[in-house]
Amino acid sequence: MIRFGETEIRNSAKETLEALEHWSRRIINDKFVDKYGSDYFDYKFENGENLIKSEILRNITDRMTENPNRFPRKIDAILMEDISYFLCKDSFYNDLFREILENSFSGQDEVRSRMKVLKDIRNKLYHGNPISYREAEQAICYSHDFIDCYKLFYIKAGKEREYNVPFFVKVEDSLGRCGYRDETKTDKLTLPYDKTKFRPGDEYKIWVEVDGSFPEDFYEITWWMDDKKVATGKEFVFKATIDMVASLKFVYCNLKTKRQWHKYRSFDDCFNIFIGEILPPIEESY
Protein backbone atom coordinates (compact mmCIF):
# COMPACT_ATOMS: atom_id res chain seq x y z
CA MET A 1 0.00 0.00 0.00
CA ILE A 2 1.26 3.47 -0.90
CA ARG A 3 1.44 5.75 2.13
CA PHE A 4 1.45 9.48 1.59
CA GLY A 5 3.12 12.04 3.80
CA GLU A 6 1.21 14.14 6.30
CA THR A 7 1.49 17.28 4.14
CA GLU A 8 0.03 15.50 1.09
CA ILE A 9 -2.81 14.09 3.18
CA ARG A 10 -3.67 17.47 4.66
CA ASN A 11 -3.49 19.26 1.31
CA SER A 12 -5.71 16.70 -0.42
CA ALA A 13 -8.32 16.80 2.35
CA LYS A 14 -8.22 20.60 2.51
CA GLU A 15 -8.63 21.01 -1.27
CA THR A 16 -11.60 18.63 -1.30
CA LEU A 17 -13.28 20.40 1.62
CA GLU A 18 -12.80 23.75 -0.13
CA ALA A 19 -14.42 22.29 -3.26
CA LEU A 20 -17.34 21.11 -1.12
CA GLU A 21 -17.73 24.59 0.37
CA HIS A 22 -17.73 26.15 -3.09
CA TRP A 23 -20.33 23.74 -4.48
CA SER A 24 -22.48 24.06 -1.34
CA ARG A 25 -22.50 27.86 -1.51
CA ARG A 26 -23.54 27.68 -5.12
CA ILE A 27 -26.46 25.32 -4.60
CA ILE A 28 -27.63 27.10 -1.44
CA ASN A 29 -27.60 30.42 -3.25
CA ASP A 30 -29.43 29.08 -6.31
CA LYS A 31 -32.16 27.36 -4.28
CA PHE A 32 -32.75 30.33 -1.96
CA VAL A 33 -32.80 32.86 -4.82
CA ASP A 34 -35.35 30.69 -6.61
CA LYS A 35 -37.66 30.52 -3.57
CA TYR A 36 -37.09 33.82 -1.73
CA GLY A 37 -35.50 36.16 -4.29
CA SER A 38 -32.00 37.62 -4.59
CA ASP A 39 -32.27 39.46 -1.23
CA TYR A 40 -33.00 36.29 0.74
CA PHE A 41 -30.45 37.13 3.45
CA ASP A 42 -32.67 40.10 4.37
CA TYR A 43 -35.95 38.21 3.96
CA LYS A 44 -38.42 38.44 6.85
CA PHE A 45 -41.68 36.59 7.39
CA GLU A 46 -44.93 38.45 8.04
CA ASN A 47 -44.40 38.13 11.80
CA GLY A 48 -41.04 39.93 11.49
CA GLU A 49 -38.93 36.80 12.00
CA ASN A 50 -35.77 36.50 9.91
CA LEU A 51 -35.55 33.72 7.36
CA ILE A 52 -31.92 33.19 8.41
CA LYS A 53 -30.93 33.31 12.06
CA SER A 54 -29.34 36.49 13.37
CA GLU A 55 -26.08 34.90 14.53
CA ILE A 56 -25.22 33.78 11.00
CA LEU A 57 -26.16 37.17 9.58
CA ARG A 58 -23.84 38.89 12.07
CA ASN A 59 -20.95 36.54 11.29
CA ILE A 60 -21.39 37.11 7.56
CA THR A 61 -21.35 40.88 8.01
CA ASP A 62 -18.18 40.69 10.13
CA ARG A 63 -16.35 38.53 7.57
CA MET A 64 -17.32 40.80 4.68
CA THR A 65 -16.18 43.87 6.59
CA GLU A 66 -12.82 42.31 7.44
CA ASN A 67 -12.12 40.96 3.93
CA PRO A 68 -14.35 42.49 1.22
CA ASN A 69 -12.22 41.21 -1.67
CA ARG A 70 -12.49 37.62 -0.53
CA PHE A 71 -16.20 37.88 0.26
CA PRO A 72 -17.86 40.12 -2.38
CA ARG A 73 -21.30 38.55 -1.73
CA LYS A 74 -22.98 37.40 1.45
CA ILE A 75 -23.17 33.79 0.27
CA ASP A 76 -19.38 33.79 -0.21
CA ALA A 77 -18.91 34.48 3.50
CA ILE A 78 -20.60 31.34 4.81
CA LEU A 79 -18.33 28.65 6.26
CA MET A 80 -18.81 24.92 6.85
CA GLU A 81 -20.81 25.36 10.04
CA ASP A 82 -23.14 27.75 8.22
CA ILE A 83 -23.48 25.33 5.30
CA SER A 84 -24.54 22.66 7.77
CA TYR A 85 -27.21 25.01 9.12
CA PHE A 86 -28.60 25.73 5.64
CA LEU A 87 -28.65 22.09 4.56
CA CYS A 88 -29.88 20.58 7.82
CA LYS A 89 -32.42 23.00 9.28
CA ASP A 90 -35.75 21.15 9.12
CA SER A 91 -37.64 23.66 6.98
CA PHE A 92 -34.74 24.27 4.59
CA TYR A 93 -33.99 20.57 4.21
CA ASN A 94 -37.59 19.58 3.55
CA ASP A 95 -38.42 22.48 1.21
CA LEU A 96 -35.18 22.86 -0.73
CA PHE A 97 -32.65 20.08 -0.35
CA ARG A 98 -34.34 16.76 0.41
CA GLU A 99 -34.84 15.81 -3.23
CA ILE A 100 -31.25 16.74 -4.10
CA LEU A 101 -29.46 15.07 -1.18
CA GLU A 102 -31.46 11.87 -0.96
CA ASN A 103 -29.82 10.72 -4.17
CA SER A 104 -26.84 9.75 -1.97
CA PHE A 105 -28.05 9.99 1.65
CA SER A 106 -30.69 8.01 3.51
CA GLY A 107 -32.23 11.12 5.04
CA GLN A 108 -31.73 14.25 7.10
CA ASP A 109 -30.06 12.46 10.02
CA GLU A 110 -27.32 11.05 7.78
CA VAL A 111 -26.78 14.45 6.14
CA ARG A 112 -26.45 16.04 9.58
CA SER A 113 -24.02 13.38 10.88
CA ARG A 114 -21.82 13.58 7.76
CA MET A 115 -21.70 17.36 7.98
CA LYS A 116 -20.64 17.14 11.64
CA VAL A 117 -17.73 14.85 10.70
CA LEU A 118 -16.69 17.26 7.92
CA LYS A 119 -16.93 20.30 10.21
CA ASP A 120 -14.71 18.63 12.82
CA ILE A 121 -12.07 17.66 10.24
CA ARG A 122 -12.10 21.12 8.69
CA ASN A 123 -11.61 22.74 12.10
CA LYS A 124 -8.59 20.51 12.78
CA LEU A 125 -7.05 21.42 9.41
CA TYR A 126 -7.57 25.15 9.76
CA HIS A 127 -6.24 25.23 13.34
CA GLY A 128 -3.06 23.31 12.50
CA ASN A 129 -4.07 20.11 14.28
CA PRO A 130 -3.12 16.68 12.86
CA ILE A 131 -5.66 14.45 11.11
CA SER A 132 -5.53 10.70 10.63
CA TYR A 133 -5.61 8.74 7.37
CA ARG A 134 -9.16 7.73 8.26
CA GLU A 135 -10.21 11.36 8.70
CA ALA A 136 -8.60 12.29 5.38
CA GLU A 137 -10.54 9.48 3.69
CA GLN A 138 -13.75 10.70 5.31
CA ALA A 139 -13.10 14.29 4.21
CA ILE A 140 -12.60 13.22 0.61
CA CYS A 141 -15.32 10.56 0.35
CA TYR A 142 -18.05 12.40 2.27
CA SER A 143 -17.34 15.64 0.42
CA HIS A 144 -17.69 13.90 -2.93
CA ASP A 145 -20.99 12.35 -1.83
CA PHE A 146 -22.38 15.87 -1.46
CA ILE A 147 -20.71 17.22 -4.60
CA ASP A 148 -22.05 14.33 -6.68
CA CYS A 149 -25.59 15.18 -5.54
CA TYR A 150 -25.09 18.80 -6.50
CA LYS A 151 -23.67 17.91 -9.90
CA LEU A 152 -26.60 15.63 -10.64
CA PHE A 153 -28.97 18.51 -9.83
CA TYR A 154 -27.14 20.82 -12.26
CA ILE A 155 -27.00 18.19 -14.97
CA LYS A 156 -30.78 17.89 -14.79
CA ALA A 157 -31.22 21.67 -14.61
CA GLY A 158 -28.84 22.22 -17.52
CA LYS A 159 -31.01 20.19 -19.84
CA GLU A 160 -33.76 22.78 -19.35
CA ARG A 161 -31.61 25.75 -20.41
CA GLU A 162 -32.06 27.24 -23.85
CA TYR A 163 -28.31 26.91 -24.28
CA ASN A 164 -26.98 23.89 -22.42
CA VAL A 165 -23.33 24.95 -22.23
CA PRO A 166 -20.72 25.11 -19.45
CA PHE A 167 -19.85 28.48 -17.95
CA PHE A 168 -17.38 30.01 -15.51
CA VAL A 169 -18.65 29.91 -11.92
CA LYS A 170 -15.66 31.34 -10.02
CA VAL A 171 -12.45 33.26 -10.61
CA GLU A 172 -9.78 34.01 -8.00
CA ASP A 173 -6.27 35.42 -8.11
CA SER A 174 -2.99 35.39 -6.22
CA LEU A 175 -3.91 38.73 -4.61
CA GLY A 176 -6.73 37.06 -2.68
CA ARG A 177 -9.58 38.45 -4.76
CA CYS A 178 -12.55 36.24 -5.70
CA GLY A 179 -15.41 36.66 -8.15
CA TYR A 180 -18.47 34.43 -8.43
CA ARG A 181 -21.08 33.91 -11.10
CA ASP A 182 -24.45 35.39 -10.19
CA GLU A 183 -26.95 33.54 -12.34
CA THR A 184 -29.68 36.01 -11.40
CA LYS A 185 -27.86 38.64 -13.48
CA THR A 186 -26.52 38.79 -17.01
CA ASP A 187 -23.17 40.24 -15.91
CA LYS A 188 -20.15 38.16 -16.76
CA LEU A 189 -17.67 36.91 -14.21
CA THR A 190 -15.11 39.43 -12.98
CA LEU A 191 -12.84 40.39 -10.08
CA PRO A 192 -13.12 43.47 -7.83
CA TYR A 193 -11.26 46.34 -9.49
CA ASP A 194 -7.98 47.34 -7.90
CA LYS A 195 -5.24 49.76 -9.01
CA THR A 196 -2.63 47.03 -8.96
CA LYS A 197 0.96 47.83 -9.92
CA PHE A 198 3.69 45.38 -10.91
CA ARG A 199 7.38 45.66 -11.64
CA PRO A 200 9.45 43.48 -14.01
CA GLY A 201 9.89 40.04 -12.50
CA ASP A 202 6.66 40.16 -10.47
CA GLU A 203 4.33 37.20 -10.95
CA TYR A 204 0.54 37.11 -10.83
CA LYS A 205 -1.84 34.15 -11.15
CA ILE A 206 -5.53 33.64 -11.92
CA TRP A 207 -7.55 30.45 -11.48
CA VAL A 208 -11.05 29.66 -12.76
CA GLU A 209 -13.69 27.08 -11.98
CA VAL A 210 -16.26 25.87 -14.50
CA ASP A 211 -19.76 24.44 -14.16
CA GLY A 212 -18.99 20.89 -13.05
CA SER A 213 -21.90 19.25 -14.85
CA PHE A 214 -19.73 19.02 -17.97
CA PRO A 215 -16.55 16.90 -18.35
CA GLU A 216 -13.35 18.91 -18.68
CA ASP A 217 -12.46 17.33 -22.03
CA PHE A 218 -15.71 18.75 -23.48
CA TYR A 219 -14.39 22.32 -23.62
CA GLU A 220 -11.23 24.41 -23.91
CA ILE A 221 -10.28 27.48 -21.86
CA THR A 222 -8.05 30.00 -23.63
CA TRP A 223 -6.31 33.11 -22.28
CA TRP A 224 -5.45 36.08 -24.52
CA MET A 225 -3.35 39.23 -24.10
CA ASP A 226 -2.83 41.86 -26.80
CA ASP A 227 -4.73 39.64 -29.28
CA LYS A 228 -2.30 36.77 -28.72
CA LYS A 229 -3.08 33.39 -27.15
CA VAL A 230 -0.89 33.15 -24.04
CA ALA A 231 -2.23 30.13 -22.14
CA THR A 232 -4.84 27.37 -21.98
CA GLY A 233 -6.48 25.62 -19.06
CA LYS A 234 -7.84 26.71 -15.69
CA GLU A 235 -4.70 28.56 -14.54
CA PHE A 236 -3.10 31.66 -16.02
CA VAL A 237 0.33 32.91 -14.92
CA PHE A 238 1.47 36.44 -15.80
CA LYS A 239 5.05 37.63 -15.36
CA ALA A 240 5.87 41.29 -15.86
CA THR A 241 8.84 42.05 -18.15
CA ILE A 242 10.92 45.13 -19.01
CA ASP A 243 9.25 45.62 -22.39
CA MET A 244 5.86 46.00 -20.63
CA VAL A 245 6.91 49.07 -18.60
CA ALA A 246 4.44 52.00 -18.83
CA SER A 247 1.62 49.79 -20.11
CA LEU A 248 -1.73 48.74 -18.65
CA LYS A 249 -2.27 45.01 -18.92
CA PHE A 250 -5.54 43.13 -19.35
CA VAL A 251 -6.23 39.44 -19.90
CA TYR A 252 -9.23 38.01 -21.75
CA CYS A 253 -10.39 34.46 -21.07
CA ASN A 254 -12.92 32.45 -23.04
CA LEU A 255 -14.47 29.02 -22.92
CA LYS A 256 -15.44 27.09 -26.04
CA THR A 257 -17.04 23.66 -26.24
CA LYS A 258 -16.28 21.07 -28.91
CA ARG A 259 -19.76 21.41 -30.37
CA GLN A 260 -20.28 22.85 -33.84
CA TRP A 261 -22.49 25.63 -32.41
CA HIS A 262 -21.80 28.07 -29.57
CA LYS A 263 -23.87 30.34 -27.34
CA TYR A 264 -22.09 33.47 -28.59
CA ARG A 265 -21.47 32.22 -32.16
CA SER A 266 -17.73 31.57 -31.68
CA PHE A 267 -17.51 30.86 -27.91
CA ASP A 268 -19.71 29.94 -24.92
CA ASP A 269 -18.51 32.13 -22.05
CA CYS A 270 -15.82 34.76 -21.40
CA PHE A 271 -14.55 37.48 -19.07
CA ASN A 272 -11.92 40.23 -18.91
CA ILE A 273 -9.60 41.01 -15.99
CA PHE A 274 -7.54 44.16 -15.50
CA ILE A 275 -4.12 42.95 -14.37
CA GLY A 276 -2.54 46.29 -13.58
CA GLU A 277 0.04 48.90 -14.50
CA ILE A 278 3.65 47.89 -15.14
CA LEU A 279 6.18 50.18 -13.44
CA PRO A 280 9.96 50.41 -14.08
CA PRO A 281 12.30 48.18 -12.08
CA ILE A 282 13.75 49.54 -8.87
CA GLU A 283 17.43 50.18 -9.53
CA GLU A 284 20.06 51.24 -7.04
CA SER A 285 22.47 52.76 -9.56
CA TYR A 286 22.14 54.92 -12.68
ChimeraX attribute file (.defattr): number of C-alpha atoms within 10 A of each C-alpha:
attribute: neighborCount
match mode: 1-to-1
recipient: residues
	/A:1	3
	/A:2	4
	/A:3	8
	/A:4	10
	/A:5	9
	/A:6	13
	/A:7	10
	/A:8	11
	/A:9	17
	/A:10	23
	/A:11	13
	/A:12	15
	/A:13	25
	/A:14	19
	/A:15	13
	/A:16	20
	/A:17	22
	/A:18	15
	/A:19	16
	/A:20	25
	/A:21	18
	/A:22	20
	/A:23	21
	/A:24	23
	/A:25	20
	/A:26	20
	/A:27	20
	/A:28	18
	/A:29	20
	/A:30	16
	/A:31	15
	/A:32	17
	/A:33	16
	/A:34	13
	/A:35	11
	/A:36	14
	/A:37	15
	/A:38	16
	/A:39	10
	/A:40	16
	/A:41	20
	/A:42	12
	/A:43	15
	/A:44	13
	/A:45	8
	/A:46	7
	/A:47	6
	/A:48	8
	/A:49	11
	/A:50	15
	/A:51	14
	/A:52	15
	/A:53	11
	/A:54	11
	/A:55	9
	/A:56	17
	/A:57	17
	/A:58	10
	/A:59	15
	/A:60	21
	/A:61	14
	/A:62	13
	/A:63	16
	/A:64	17
	/A:65	12
	/A:66	10
	/A:67	13
	/A:68	16
	/A:69	19
	/A:70	19
	/A:71	22
	/A:72	18
	/A:73	16
	/A:74	15
	/A:75	19
	/A:76	20
	/A:77	21
	/A:78	22
	/A:79	18
	/A:80	21
	/A:81	16
	/A:82	19
	/A:83	18
	/A:84	20
	/A:85	17
	/A:86	21
	/A:87	23
	/A:88	21
	/A:89	12
	/A:90	12
	/A:91	11
	/A:92	17
	/A:93	19
	/A:94	13
	/A:95	11
	/A:96	18
	/A:97	19
	/A:98	19
	/A:99	13
	/A:100	19
	/A:101	23
	/A:102	15
	/A:103	16
	/A:104	13
	/A:105	16
	/A:106	11
	/A:107	14
	/A:108	19
	/A:109	11
	/A:110	14
	/A:111	21
	/A:112	16
	/A:113	13
	/A:114	19
	/A:115	23
	/A:116	15
	/A:117	14
	/A:118	24
	/A:119	20
	/A:120	14
	/A:121	22
	/A:122	21
	/A:123	13
	/A:124	14
	/A:125	16
	/A:126	9
	/A:127	8
	/A:128	9
	/A:129	11
	/A:130	13
	/A:131	16
	/A:132	12
	/A:133	16
	/A:134	8
	/A:135	19
	/A:136	20
	/A:137	14
	/A:138	17
	/A:139	27
	/A:140	18
	/A:141	14
	/A:142	20
	/A:143	22
	/A:144	16
	/A:145	16
	/A:146	22
	/A:147	22
	/A:148	20
	/A:149	17
	/A:150	22
	/A:151	18
	/A:152	16
	/A:153	17
	/A:154	18
	/A:155	15
	/A:156	11
	/A:157	12
	/A:158	17
	/A:159	11
	/A:160	10
	/A:161	9
	/A:162	8
	/A:163	11
	/A:164	15
	/A:165	21
	/A:166	22
	/A:167	23
	/A:168	22
	/A:169	20
	/A:170	20
	/A:171	22
	/A:172	20
	/A:173	17
	/A:174	12
	/A:175	12
	/A:176	11
	/A:177	20
	/A:178	24
	/A:179	22
	/A:180	23
	/A:181	18
	/A:182	17
	/A:183	13
	/A:184	11
	/A:185	8
	/A:186	8
	/A:187	10
	/A:188	17
	/A:189	21
	/A:190	19
	/A:191	20
	/A:192	13
	/A:193	12
	/A:194	11
	/A:195	8
	/A:196	12
	/A:197	13
	/A:198	21
	/A:199	18
	/A:200	17
	/A:201	12
	/A:202	13
	/A:203	13
	/A:204	15
	/A:205	14
	/A:206	20
	/A:207	15
	/A:208	20
	/A:209	16
	/A:210	19
	/A:211	18
	/A:212	19
	/A:213	19
	/A:214	18
	/A:215	10
	/A:216	14
	/A:217	8
	/A:218	12
	/A:219	19
	/A:220	15
	/A:221	20
	/A:222	19
	/A:223	23
	/A:224	17
	/A:225	14
	/A:226	10
	/A:227	9
	/A:228	9
	/A:229	13
	/A:230	15
	/A:231	16
	/A:232	15
	/A:233	15
	/A:234	16
	/A:235	17
	/A:236	19
	/A:237	14
	/A:238	17
	/A:239	13
	/A:240	18
	/A:241	17
	/A:242	13
	/A:243	10
	/A:244	17
	/A:245	16
	/A:246	11
	/A:247	11
	/A:248	14
	/A:249	18
	/A:250	14
	/A:251	19
	/A:252	18
	/A:253	22
	/A:254	19
	/A:255	23
	/A:256	22
	/A:257	22
	/A:258	11
	/A:259	9
	/A:260	7
	/A:261	12
	/A:262	17
	/A:263	15
	/A:264	10
	/A:265	8
	/A:266	13
	/A:267	15
	/A:268	20
	/A:269	20
	/A:270	19
	/A:271	17
	/A:272	16
	/A:273	17
	/A:274	17
	/A:275	20
	/A:276	16
	/A:277	18
	/A:278	22
	/A:279	18
	/A:280	14
	/A:281	14
	/A:282	8
	/A:283	6
	/A:284	5
	/A:285	4
	/A:286	3
